[in-house]
Amino acid sequence: MMIGEPSGTAGAPILNIIANEGLSNVLVIVTRYFGGVLLGTGGLVRAYSEATKEALKLTNYIEKAKGYATEVEIEYNDLEKIKYYLKQRNIKIVDIKYNKTVILTMEATKQNLEDFKNNSKNMNFKIIKQNILKEKNIEI
């Protein structure tokens, strides 16, 4: 009597499909209600592979990249210009604090942060202070 799946019929085919799609940080769960010995190893591989392919077709993908959560201190009169700049580049504003100055907390890739700093002169806004809070994977 065999208990469990025959070796190489479930995990390896699922992982192979994930790798061929170039995906990472993915969890695929396949529940099989019928088959086993009746399907044979080839049938099991096909069943798990097809279930994985179909599930991936129905999935909404979120692309992430290494980036930073950062705080940027600006003057009130620059807020709208900076919000416009960030929106045009899909840079996410996480929080806005209104004090004597405005402190924006945002998430951006390293390249976006460098461009932001370099373009401040061209876009006619001033960054008083910029502080990287932490490195994190951000949605792009």
Secondary structure per residue as TSV (DSSP state, phi and psi in degrees):
chain	resnum	aa	ss	phi	psi
A	1	M	-	360.0	129.2
A	2	M	-	-96.8	134.2
A	3	I	-	-116.6	133.4
A	4	G	S	86.9	-174.0
A	5	E	-	-87.2	145.8
A	6	P	-	-61.9	142.4
A	7	S	T	-54.6	133.2
A	8	G	T	81.2	9.9
A	9	T	S	-100.1	-13.4
A	10	A	S	-121.9	-68.6
A	11	G	H	-61.2	-47.3
A	12	A	H	-63.1	-47.0
A	13	P	H	-63.3	-39.1
A	14	I	H	-64.2	-47.3
A	15	L	H	-62.5	-38.1
A	16	N	H	-61.8	-42.9
A	17	I	H	-65.4	-43.7
A	18	I	H	-59.8	-45.6
A	19	A	H	-64.2	-42.2
A	20	N	H	-65.1	-26.7
A	21	E	T	-81.8	-7.9
A	22	G	T	73.0	27.9
A	23	L	-	-96.3	155.6
A	24	S	-	-143.0	166.0
A	25	N	S	54.5	49.2
A	26	V	-	-120.9	141.8
A	27	L	-	-122.0	123.9
A	28	V	-	-120.0	126.7
A	29	I	-	-119.6	123.8
A	30	V	-	-117.7	125.4
A	31	T	-	-107.2	123.9
A	32	R	-	-108.6	128.2
A	33	Y	-	-102.3	-17.5
A	34	F	S	-142.5	150.8
A	35	G	-	133.1	-108.8
A	36	G	G	61.5	-125.7
A	37	V	G	-59.5	-35.7
A	38	L	G	-64.1	-34.8
A	39	L	T	-81.8	-30.3
A	40	G	H	76.7	171.3
A	41	T	H	-64.4	-41.0
A	42	G	H	-63.0	-41.5
A	43	G	H	-66.3	-38.3
A	44	L	H	-64.6	-44.6
A	45	V	H	-59.4	-46.2
A	46	R	H	-62.5	-42.2
A	47	A	H	-63.5	-47.8
A	48	Y	H	-66.9	-39.4
A	49	S	H	-65.3	-47.1
A	50	E	H	-64.5	-40.6
A	51	A	H	-61.7	-41.1
A	52	T	H	-65.7	-46.0
A	53	K	H	-60.7	-43.5
A	54	E	H	-65.5	-41.1
A	55	A	H	-63.2	-41.4
A	56	L	H	-67.3	-30.5
A	57	K	H	-65.2	-32.0
A	58	L	T	-91.5	1.1
A	59	T	-	-87.8	140.8
A	60	N	-	-90.1	120.8
A	61	Y	-	-90.1	143.0
A	62	I	-	-120.1	119.4
A	63	E	-	-92.1	131.8
A	64	K	E	-126.4	156.3
A	65	A	E	-141.5	159.6
A	66	K	E	-67.6	135.5
A	67	G	E	-158.0	-157.5
A	68	Y	E	-140.8	147.5
A	69	A	E	-93.2	128.9
A	70	T	E	-140.1	151.6
A	71	E	E	-108.6	137.4
A	72	V	E	-128.1	126.7
A	73	E	E	-98.8	129.8
A	74	I	E	-139.7	168.7
A	75	E	-	-83.2	154.5
A	76	Y	G	-56.4	-41.8
A	77	N	G	-68.4	-10.3
A	78	D	G	-98.6	-6.7
A	79	L	H	-57.8	-50.5
A	80	E	H	-66.2	-38.3
A	81	K	H	-62.3	-42.5
A	82	I	H	-70.8	-40.7
A	83	K	H	-60.2	-41.7
A	84	Y	H	-62.6	-47.1
A	85	Y	H	-57.3	-47.4
A	86	L	H	-66.0	-41.1
A	87	K	H	-63.1	-41.2
A	88	Q	H	-61.9	-24.8
A	89	R	T	-109.4	12.0
A	90	N	T	54.0	38.9
A	91	I	-	-93.2	123.9
A	92	K	E	-82.5	127.2
A	93	I	E	-90.0	121.5
A	94	V	E	-91.6	-35.5
A	95	D	E	-157.3	151.0
A	96	I	E	-131.5	127.3
A	97	K	E	-115.5	130.8
A	98	Y	E	-106.0	109.1
A	99	N	S	-125.7	-140.7
A	100	K	S	-62.9	-32.9
A	101	T	S	-124.5	179.6
A	102	V	E	-104.5	134.0
A	103	I	E	-116.6	114.0
A	104	L	E	-95.3	131.7
A	105	T	E	-104.4	126.3
A	106	M	E	-140.3	164.2
A	107	E	E	-119.4	129.4
A	108	A	E	-153.4	156.9
A	109	T	E	-72.9	165.7
A	110	K	H	-58.8	-43.6
A	111	Q	H	-63.1	-42.7
A	112	N	H	-62.0	-38.9
A	113	L	H	-66.3	-41.2
A	114	E	H	-64.1	-43.6
A	115	D	H	-62.7	-40.9
A	116	F	H	-58.4	-48.4
A	117	K	H	-64.8	-44.8
A	118	N	H	-69.1	-33.0
A	119	N	H	-85.3	-5.8
A	120	S	T	-58.6	-36.5
A	121	K	T	-71.4	-43.3
A	122	N	T	-66.2	-36.2
A	123	M	T	-88.3	-0.6
A	124	N	T	63.0	47.3
A	125	F	-	-135.4	157.8
A	126	K	-	-115.8	132.4
A	127	I	E	-97.3	115.4
A	128	I	E	-73.0	-48.0
A	129	K	E	-152.8	143.4
A	130	Q	E	-130.2	130.5
A	131	N	E	-133.0	119.0
A	132	I	E	-77.3	124.5
A	133	L	E	-85.2	-47.1
A	134	K	E	-166.2	156.8
A	135	E	E	-84.4	140.4
A	136	K	E	-159.9	161.3
A	137	N	E	-81.1	128.8
A	138	I	E	-121.3	152.1
A	139	E	E	-74.6	133.4
A	140	I	-	-120.2	360.0
